[in-house]
């Protein structure tokens, strides 16, 4: 891919390197102050320069990335990773495992919350017997 001649917006860049699934999510993150350059929040229209280091907070993790090349269009992951360096420090592996187990599975954790239909029937049977 050729580098863009005009200025590249930060929201478009974060979308093209696959940090965010959609460009509107990237712009929303900028609006909410989740994208920072040198500790200051940036607007979605901020032009990206090679060498900039950004702190990016997403749903899944906190990234620290250094821009190594500009990329205007979304490309496959193997190409996208060539345009930035991930400087994110390694997290505790145990923490990652526990987050992965309960993160957005859509299921409730066992033995927490309302009883299942079977558990409810067992409770009703138990109460009737007493």
ZAMARGU-4260 file (C-alpha; in steps of 0.2 Angstrom, whole numbers, plus 5000, padded with zeros to 4 digits):
<rodrens>
0) 5000/5000/5000 | 5006/5017/4996 | 5007/5030/5010 | 4994/5044/5009 | 4999/5061/5003
5) 4987/5071/5013 | 4986/5071/5032 | 4979/5055/5040 | 4967/5056/5054 | 4970/5046/5071
10) 4953/5038/5070 | 4956/5032/5052 | 4973/5026/5057 | 4967/5016/5072 | 4954/5008/5061
15) 4966/5004/5047 | 4978/4995/5059 | 4964/4985/5066 | 4964/4991/5084 | 4946/4996/5082
20) 4933/4986/5072 | 4925/5001/5065 | 4930/5019/5061 | 4915/5026/5071 | 4921/5016/5087
25) 4939/5023/5085 | 4931/5041/5083 | 4920/5037/5099 | 4935/5032/5109 | 4944/5048/5104
30) 4928/5058/5110 | 4928/5049/5126 | 4947/5053/5129 | 4953/5035/5127 | 4966/5040/5115
35) 4981/5049/5122 | 4997/5057/5114 | 5010/5062/5128 | 4996/5061/5141 | 4984/5072/5133
40) 4968/5066/5125 | 4967/5069/5106 | 4952/5073/5094 | 4948/5061/5080 | 4954/5073/5067
45) 4971/5074/5074 | 4984/5070/5061 | 4995/5055/5064 | 5014/5057/5061 | 5027/5043/5060
50) 5036/5041/5077 | 5021/5047/5088 | 5017/5036/5103 | 4999/5034/5108 | 4990/5026/5123
55) 4974/5017/5117 | 4961/5010/5129 | 4950/4997/5121 | 4937/4986/5128 | 4949/4971/5129
60) 4965/4980/5134 | 4976/4995/5135 | 4988/4997/5121 | 5004/5008/5119 | 5008/5009/5101
65) 5022/5018/5091 | 5018/5023/5073 | 5030/5017/5060 | 5021/5020/5044 | 5005/5028/5039
70) 4990/5017/5032 | 4975/5025/5025 | 4965/5009/5020 | 4961/4994/5031 | 4971/4979/5026
75) 4974/4961/5033 | 4981/4959/5050 | 4998/4953/5043 | 5000/4969/5033 | 4993/4980/5047
80) 5006/4975/5060 | 5020/4982/5050 | 5014/5000/5052 | 5015/5001/5071 | 5026/4994/5085
85) 5016/4987/5100 | 5025/4994/5116 | 5012/4987/5128 | 5020/4980/5143 | 5016/4961/5147
90) 5002/4959/5159 | 5001/4946/5173 | 4997/4929/5163 | 4985/4923/5177 | 4975/4940/5176
95) 4973/4937/5157 | 4966/4919/5160 | 4953/4925/5172 | 4948/4939/5161 | 4947/4928/5146
100) 4936/4915/5155 | 4922/4928/5160 | 4925/4941/5147 | 4909/4943/5135 | 4904/4925/5135
105) 4886/4930/5137 | 4884/4916/5151 | 4883/4920/5169 | 4896/4913/5181 | 4890/4896/5189
110) 4881/4897/5206 | 4879/4916/5204 | 4862/4925/5201 | 4845/4917/5198 | 4843/4898/5199
115) 4841/4888/5183 | 4824/4880/5178 | 4830/4863/5185 | 4837/4871/5201 | 4820/4880/5203
120) 4810/4864/5201 | 4821/4855/5214 | 4818/4870/5226 | 4799/4869/5223 | 4799/4850/5226
125) 4810/4853/5242 | 4798/4866/5249 | 4782/4856/5245 | 4790/4841/5255 | 4793/4851/5270
</rodrens>
